[in-house]
Amino acid sequence: AKPGFSPRIMSTVRTAAAAALAVVACVSMASVFSTRPTPLQSTVARTMPATRCHVAPRGLRMATTKARGLKDASDMCSFMNCRSPFVQSQCAMSCYSSVSNQANARPALQSRNNLVPRASSNPSVAASGGDYDYDVVIIGCGVGGHGAALHAVSQGLKVGVIGGHDVGGTCVNRGCVPSKALLAAAGELHKLKSKDHMAALGIDTGALSFDRQKIADHASNLASTIQTNLRRSLEALGVDVIYGKGTLVDQNTVEVGLPGRVDIEGKVTAKNIIIATGSVPAVPPGIEIDNDRVFTSDKALKLESLPEWIAIIGSGYIGLEFADVYTALGVQVTLIEAMPTLMPGFDAEIRRLAQRVLVDGRKSVDYHTNVFATRVTPTTFGGVEIELTDATSREVKDVLEVDAVMVATGRRPYTEGLGLQNLNVDLLRGGFIPVNDKMQVTDKDGNVMENVFAIGDANGKYMLAHAASAQGISAIENIQGRENVVNHRNVPAACFTHPEISFVGVDEETARKEAEEGGYSDKIGIAKVSFKGNSKALAMKEPDGLAKMIYRKDSGEILGMHIMGIHSADLIHEASNAMTAGQTLYELRMMVHAHPTVAEVLDELFKHAQLEHVTNPVTDNAPAMAIS
């Protein structure tokens, strides 16, 4: 000790020096771990100011001055009354990282015992569910889980999302988002390769080339960008994004882990649980995926190579879109379909037009229908042999040898390892989770679990990303005590070929069948408008298209709309939103559309409807009018 200073003063100096060294150590650690963590790392990427312990499950606040006398951050968690050891681990890592955050560092600190959620950048909302860590825990971080989480936060609920290693799920990482990047390139190539089309616009394209790797990079970069945006949107709202795979222990507990990662483990509790685990490609019997010459859309999206000739098994959304991509890139495509016609599920009239434009109109596409690909075998010469069996006679009909095979036969729910047996739940045929109209899971005895929900591809009601989001929002509404049921007939769908195909509601065949059964077959009306009469479509030299509407002549209700043509994936929302809002053709035909726009196709379609009344008979006592 220096002469002239009392022991008490020197003790204070030593304490201050130790605190200063601790700050330096934290800042140094932040610099060491400042690189961006990989998705599977158990990390905290953002921290709150030092005066808050933001991952405490009840949103409790803590001033650092109150932490005096506590030995470490674990003691802080005990001080904060964190009940769950798992959440204590999260809280401890947040407290440890708070000092480095003040130095604008972004630490990637490894949990000492359990997994750590990606910390949010806003204070936590206090969970209102008694002794639970969260009001809502969502298993799955795709579009459905994301939509549910955002709506839950807007309702003041404390939310945790399990699946931070795969934010965005199938749609963002292996589905609709990267495929649209490939289709964007394909669309430009289709235009540029059409000499007649470009010449009509006064453009001479000359020699045309493309860079396969740059197109692939565009798809990959887009997926990464959207994934980052989704993660940040959750963090900014105070959602805990937890890395790992969730397994149900009971109706209020989820165990979290990750295969091959002993450092990621723990349990969380929640008043409500939403299952949003999505789906994976479905592969028929007799086909073995080697991800070289035989692959699914997951592999195709990487566009690692371009075979000279590829067979695509399945002609639904996925098959059609990839056929569009491959033909634009100069690949010969053969579509193989088990149903009697291509594009099953599409309205018959739209299907015929689509086949004429997208298949018959392209020299590089051919097809086989009413056949099964019963055997798919890579050959020793670098090709793939496909045995085609007649779907009716079950006899081998043909054998093809192509360079590669893409399997696009739909998707199946991903429920492996979910622990549904712990909740006494039996899966339905196809592996779907049984739910009621409110998305609540039902067990094998038919009992409804009031606090456990399944949304999106996991329940199989409508396997589209935006339908999953709608179901997630509906689940939160039901959690909040506001009864809500999604009308899936009003959910639009689109196939992003060139030109696009979209629809909402029922097709003509279904509408007429239901009308016959309901005794109003004479009330069914059909209206059609060709894109050939639309000024904007003609200006763009995009006349191939048709809009078709099925409606009731008496009530003016739209039963279904089907569009093929440029921008049809955007146009369909006018119909779907009108159907959801309960608007009828009596109101829609009086609305104004800008001129010249492709939207005028719908304006004309609404006005073409032959209605039985001058005004809406429900709201007005209107006289009947003669139909010319």
FIZA-952668 format. One record per residue (C-alpha): residue in three letters; x negated, y, z negated. Coordinates in pm, whole numbers, plus 32768, in hexadecimal, padded with zeros to 4 digits. Example, Ala and Ser with C-alpha at 12.3 -4.5 7.8 and 13.67 -1.06 7.14 Angstrom:
<sites>
ala7B327E3E7CF4;ser7AA97F967D36;
</sites>
This chain:
<sites>
ala800080008000;lys7F8E8163804A;pro7F3F823E7F17;gly805783347EC6;phe817E825A7F3F;ser825A81A37E46;pro82A4802E7E70;arg8413807F7EB7;ile83B181687FD7;met82BF80668064;ser83CC7F5B8050;thr84B2803C8119;val839E807B8219;arg835C7F078240;thr84D37EC68271;ala84E97FD5837C;ala83B37F4D842D;ala84467DF08430;ala85897E7684C5;ala84C67F3285D1;leu84077DF5862E;ala85527D398647;val85D67E3B873F;val84977E218810;ala84B47CA6880F;cys861F7CB68885;val85CB7DA9899C;ser84A57CD18A07;met85847B9E8A0A;ala86817C578ADF;ser85747CA08BE2;val85097B348BEA;phe866F7ABC8C21;ser86E07BDA8CFF;thr87047B078E3A;arg88677AB18E9B;pro88CE795F8E09;thr893B783E8EDF;pro8AAE77ED8EC4;leu8A6A76B68DF1;gln899277678CF0;ser8A31779C8B9C;thr8A0579118B8E;val8A887A5E8B25;ala8A6B7B488C4D;arg8B057C7D8BB3;thr8B107CFA8A50;met8BD57DF68989;pro8B417F1A88C9;ala8A907EB18788;thr8BAE7F2886AF;arg8C987E198733;cys8C957CA2872B;his8D727C7B8859;val8D8D7B038875;ala8E187AD7871A;pro8F607A1F8759;arg903A7B2286AE;gly8FA17C5A873D;leu8F0E7CB685ED;arg8E2A7DE785DE;met8CDE7DF0852A;ala8BFD7F1684DC;thr8A907EB584D6;thr8A6B7F658387;lys8B557E6482EF;ala8A6E7D4E835E;arg895B7DB48269;gly88E77C968196;leu894F7B8F8297;lys882F7AB38300;asp888C7A7E846C;ala89A37A918569;ser8A3C794C84F0;asp8A7179F383A0;met8B0E7B15845A;cys8C087A2084EF;ser8C5C799D8397;phe8C817B058327;met8D6A7B3D844E;asn8E407A1283E7;cys8E0F795A8532;arg8EC4781284EC;ser8E4C77348606;pro8CDD76C1860F;phe8CF576E28789;val8D63784D8772;gln8C5E788D8663;ser8B5778278761;gln8BE8791D885D;cys8BF87A2F8757;ala8A9379F286E4;met8A057A0F8841;ser8ACB7B4F887A;cys8A407BE58738;tyr88DD7B808791;ser88FB7C2488E5;ser89997D698871;val884D7E1E8839;ser87C57DCE8992;asn890A7E498A2D;gln88BD7FA489A5;ala87817F9C8A78;asn885B7F588BAC;ala87DB7DF48BC2;arg88AE7CD08C41;pro88337BA98B71;ala886A7A3D8BC1;leu884F79AB8A67;gln886D78358A34;ser896077BA892C;arg88B4770B880F;asn89C0760587D5;asn8AFD762B88A4;leu8B5F76C889EE;val8B8178408A10;pro8C9078ED8ADB;arg8C3079F68BD2;ala8C787B1C8AF3;ser8D767C218B53;ser8D257D918B70;asn8E577E048AB1;pro8EB67DC98945;ser8F717C83890C;val90E37C8588DE;ala913E7BE48796;ala91DD7A9087BF;ser933F7A8F873C;gly936079178727;gly931E78DA85B8;asp91DF78138580;tyr918C77E786F2;asp905C787587A5;tyr913278EB88C7;asp9299792F8921;val925C788A8A73;val914677A88AEC;ile914077638C61;ile908B762D8CE0;gly9015768B8E3C;cys8F9877D28EC7;gly902677D79027;val912278C690BC;gly923C78328FE9;gly917C78478EA3;his910279A48EF9;gly92647A1F8F3E;ala92E279898DF9;ala91C37A238D33;leu91F97B808DBD;his936C7B778D76;ala93317AED8C19;val92437C0C8BC9;ser93467D058C47;gln94347C728B47;gly933C7CAA8A2B;leu92D57B3D8A06;lys917B7AC489A5;val90FF79E98AC5;gly8FE978EE8AFC;val8FA578518C50;ile8EE677088C61;gly8E2D76C88DA5;gly8D3A77E88DBF;his8C4E770F8E8A;asp8D4E77178FA6;val8DF5786D8F99;gly8EDD788D90C2;gly8F14771690E0;thr8F55766D922C;cys8FEB779892DF;val8EC8788592A4;asn8DA5779192B0;arg8E1076759397;gly8F5576DD943A;cys9020780094B6;val8F207914947B;pro8DE87889952A;ser8EBF77F0963C;lys8F48794A968E;ala8DE479C496BD;leu8DA978AF97BC;leu8EF878FA985F;ala8EA17A6C9878;ala8D707A129946;ala8E3A79159A0C;gly8F427A199A5F;glu8E427B099AEE;leu8DA179F39BB9;his8EF0797F9C43;lys8F307AE19CC1;leu8DD67B159D51;lys8DD379C09DFA;ser8F1F7A0B9EA4;lys8E9F7AC09FD8;asp8FFD7B07A058;his90657B9C9F0A;met8F387C819EF4;ala8F487CE0A064;ala90B27D4CA038;leu90357E3F9F30;gly8F267EBBA01B;ile8E0B7E119F5D;asp8CF57D419FF5;thr8C5B7C6B9EE3;gly8B407BDA9FB1;ala8A707AC79F11;leu8AF57A5A9DBF;ser8A3A79B79CA0;phe8A6279889B29;asp898C793199FB;arg8A1B78049945;gln895378449807;lys89C379AE97ED;ile8B2D79439811;ala8AF7784196FE;asp8A4B79459624;his8B727A30964F;ala8C5C792595C4;ser8B7178D694A3;asn8B367A43944C;leu8CAA7A8E9454;ala8CF379729363;ser8BE379EE9276;thr8C667B539285;ile8DCD7AF1923B;gln8D5E7A069125;thr8C9B7B229082;asn8DC47C0D90A6;leu8EAE7B159000;arg8DC07AD88EE0;arg8D8A7C498EA5;ser8EFF7C908EAE;leu8F327B908D98;glu8E107C128CC8;ala8E807D7A8CED;leu8FD37D1F8C5A;gly8F427C6D8B2E;val8F757B068BA4;asp8E777A0A8B1F;val8DF879428C4B;ile8D7377FB8BBD;tyr8C84771B8C7D;gly8CDA75AC8C82;lys8DE974AD8CCA;gly8F1B749C8BEB;thr8FB0735E8B5A;leu90F773648A9A;val90DB72DE8937;asp923E733688D5;gln93417440892C;asn92727553888D;thr910874E088AC;val901D74CC89D5;glu8EC7742C89C6;val8DC974D18AA9;gly8C97742F8B42;leu8BDC74058C88;pro8B4D72BF8D11;gly89D572BA8CEC;arg89D073EB8C07;val89AA738E8A98;asp898E75008A41;ile8AF075478AB5;glu8BE974B489C1;gly8CEF752488CB;lys8E63754D8890;val8F58766C88AC;thr90BB7685882C;ala91DF773E88C3;lys934E77778883;asn938E773189F7;ile92CA76718AFD;ile92E576968C76;ile9251758B8D59;ala91D876218EA1;thr90D675258F18;gly91267536908B;ser90E274239187;val8FDB73709255;pro8FE772EB93BC;ala90B971B193E8;val900E709C94A9;pro90DF6F7C953B;pro907D6E0F9503;gly8F7E6D8995FA;ile8EBC6ECD9611;glu8D786EFB9554;ile8CEF705B9534;asp8B7670729563;asn8B6571F09584;asp8A8B71C496B4;arg8B5A714F97D9;val8C9D71129717;phe8D0972319637;thr8E27730295AF;ser8E6B747795BF;asp8D8674A89491;lys8C5C744C9568;ala8CE074E296AA;leu8CF0763C960E;lys8B76764095EC;leu8B5976279769;glu8A047584974B;ser8A1574FD98AD;leu8AEF74F699E4;pro8B33739F9A7B;glu8B7F738A9BEC;trp8CC072CA9BAD;ile8D8172B89A67;ala8EBF71FD9A0E;ile8F9E72A6990D;ile908671B89857;gly91BF727F9804;ser926673A198BB;gly92F5746A979B;tyr927375BC9722;ile9110754596E2;gly90EE747A9821;leu9179758D98FE;glu909F769C9867;phe8F6075D2988C;ala8FC0757299EE;asp8FD876E99A30;val8E7D7721999C;tyr8DD376009A4C;thr8E64764B9BA3;ala8DF377B59B86;leu8C9377379B3C;gly8C9176569C6F;val8CE075079BCD;gln8DC274069C75;val8EDF73B29B85;thr8FC572859B70;leu90EC729C9A80;ile916C715799E9;glu92C77164994E;ala938C704B98A4;met94DE70F198E5;pro958E70E39A38;thr953E72529A7D;leu942573429A31;met94567440991C;pro955D73829851;gly961D74629765;phe962775899854;asp976C75FA98F4;ala979975309A36;glu97AD765E9B1C;ile967E77069A81;arg95C475BB9A8C;arg95FC75989C02;leu957D76F99C42;ala945176C39B61;gln93F675829C14;arg940E762F9D66;val932B774E9CFA;leu923C76B29BFF;val921675529C8C;asp928B752D9DF2;gly920D76899E49;arg90A976379DE1;lys8FDE754E9EB9;ser8F0474E39D96;val902474499CCB;asp90D972FF9CF3;tyr91A6722F9C01;his923A70E19B9B;thr938570CF9ADF;asn943F6FB99A29;val92F76F0A99D7;phe92336EC0989A;ala90BA6ED49887;thr90A36D8097DF;arg8F2A6D5E97F6;val8E216E6D980B;thr8CBF6DE8982B;pro8B776EA0986B;thr8AB76DED997E;thr89446DA19996;phe892B6E8D9ABE;gly89896FC69A00;gly8AFB6FCD9A4E;val8C3C6F67999C;glu8D2D6E599A11;ile8E9F6E8C99C8;glu8F9C6D7499DF;leu90F66DFB9A33;thr92226D2899C8;asp93816D679A4A;ala94596DEB992D;thr958B6D2D99AB;ser95066BDB9A1E;arg93DA6BD79931;glu93046B559A4F;val91AF6BE19AAB;lys91EF6CD39BC4;asp909E6D6A9C17;val8F376D989B9F;leu8E896EE99BB8;glu8D1C6F3A9B8B;val8CD270A29B31;asp8BAE715E9A98;ala8C5A71B79951;val8DA3718F9897;met8E4C728C97B6;val8F5B720896CF;ala9074730796A6;thr918C722F9620;gly91F573139506;arg918F7330939B;arg91CD72769256;pro91E2730990F6;tyr90A7730E9023;thr910C72808ED2;glu8FEF718F8E87;gly8F7071A68D22;leu9080729C8CBF;gly90EF71C58B98;leu926071C18BF3;gln9281706B8B4F;asn9246711A8A02;leu938D71D48A41;asn944B709A8AA8;val946271138C11;asp9476702A8D3D;leu941A70BA8E8F;leu951270B58FAC;arg94D5700B90F9;gly93AF70B6919E;gly931871119050;phe93EA7247900E;ile943B72BF8EB0;pro95B372B48E66;val964674098E11;asn979C74A88DFA;asp980875E48EB1;lys975D76BB8DA9;met961176088DEE;gln961E755E8C99;val958474048C92;thr966772DC8C46;asp95EA719A8BA6;lys963B70398C17;asp977070348B38;gly97FB716C8BDF;asn97B072538ABC;val975573B88B16;met961A744A8A7C;glu967F75AD8A32;asn951A76318A22;val946275668B2E;phe948175D08C9A;ala93F575538DE6;ile93E376368F16;gly93687630907C;asp92EB74FD9133;ala92E8743A8FEC;asn946674238FEE;gly94917405916A;lys95C374E49186;tyr952675BE9294;met93B1759192D5;leu935376F49330;ala927077E1926E;his936C78FC9259;ala947A780991EA;ala9393779F90CF;ser936A790B906A;ala94E3793E906E;gln951178098F96;gly940878868EA4;ile94BB79D28E7D;ser960379178E4E;ala9566783F8D3D;ile94F779768C7E;glu96557A0A8C9D;asn96E378CC8C06;ile95DF78D48AF1;gln96587A338AA2;gly97BD79B88A85;arg98357A498BCF;glu98C079268C97;asn9828791F8DF2;val983978258F11;val977978469058;asn984E781D9190;his9756776A9270;arg9830779A93A0;asn97DC790A9390;val966478CF9385;pro95C7791794DB;ala94C4783D9585;ala93D07884969E;cys92E377D09786;phe91CB78BA97F5;thr9193783E9956;his917F79289A81;pro929479889A9E;glu930E7953993A;ile943A788898C8;ser950B78DD9795;phe9656788096FB;val9733789C95CA;gly987077E3956A;val98FC76BB9629;asp98DC76589796;glu9A0676409881;glu9A2F74C89859;thr9A3D74DD96DE;ala9B25760896E2;arg9C20755997C4;lys9C12741B96F5;glu9C5274DA95B2;ala9D6A75A09657;glu9E0F745F96CD;glu9E0273D1956D;gly9E7C751794D6;gly9F9A754995C8;tyr9F23768C966A;ser9E84760B97AB;asp9F4277119878;lys9E9B782697AE;ile9D3677DB981C;gly9C9E78DA9908;ile9B5378DC99C7;ala9AA07A139A45;lys99607A179B15;val98797B279B94;ser974E7AF99C7A;phe960A7BBA9C49;lys960C7BF49DC1;gly96FD7D149D88;asn96337DBF9C78;ser95707EF49CE2;lys94537EC79BEC;ala94227D589C40;leu941B7DAC9DB2;ala93227EC69D75;met923A7DCB9CCC;lys92777CCB9DE0;glu93027BDA9CDA;pro94587B7D9D6A;asp945D7A109CF5;gly954C7A089BD5;leu96AA79C89B55;ala976B7A2F9A1E;lys9891795799BA;met9989799298A3;ile9A8D78A89811;tyr9BA4795B9754;arg9D0C794D96E2;lys9DFF7A1297B9;asp9EEE7A57969D;ser9E0D7AC5957F;gly9CE57B42964C;glu9BFA7A6E9577;ile9AAC7A119616;leu9A7B789995F3;gly992F788496A5;met9840793E9787;his973078AF9865;ile9638797F9928;met951D79319A14;gly945E7A599A99;ile935A7B5E9A48;his93677BD598DC;ser947E7AE1988A;ala93D87A8D973C;asp94117BF996DB;leu95697C1C9776;ile96037AFA96B7;his95FC7BB8956D;glu97127CA195D8;ala97F77B7595EF;ser977A7AC194B8;asn97967BF993E0;ala98F17C449465;met995D7AE19412;thr98CD7AFB92B3;ala99737C4D927A;gly9AC27BCD92F8;gln9ACE7CBF941C;thr9BAC7C58953B;leu9BAA7CA596AD;tyr9CB87DA6966E;glu9BB17E7995BD;leu9A7D7E0D9681;arg9B087E6B97D6;met9B2C7FD3975E;met99BD7FF596FE;val98BE80B297D2;his9779802A9860;ala9661810098F1;his963681019A6A;pro9571806F9B0D;thr951C7F579A18;val952F7DDE9A19;ala961C7E0298F0;glu97267E6E99E9;val97457CFE9A41;leu97F77CD098F4;asp98BD7E10991F;glu99447D879A65;leu997D7C3499C8;phe9A527CC698B1;lys9B207D8B99AB;his9B527C569A85;ala9C107BA49970;gln9D7D7B6799C4;leu9E2C7BB0987D;glu9F9D7B829831;his9FC77CCF9781;val9F6D7E3997B9;thr9EE37E609659;asn9E8B7D76953E;pro9FCD7CBF94DB;val9F4C7C8F937A;thr9F2A7E039337;aspA0327E8A9423;asnA18E7E21948C;alaA12E7E1795F8;proA2097DAA971B;alaA1917C8B97EF;metA0F37CE9993A;alaA0FF7C299A7D;ile9FBF7B7A9AE3;ser9F737BB99C50;
</sites>
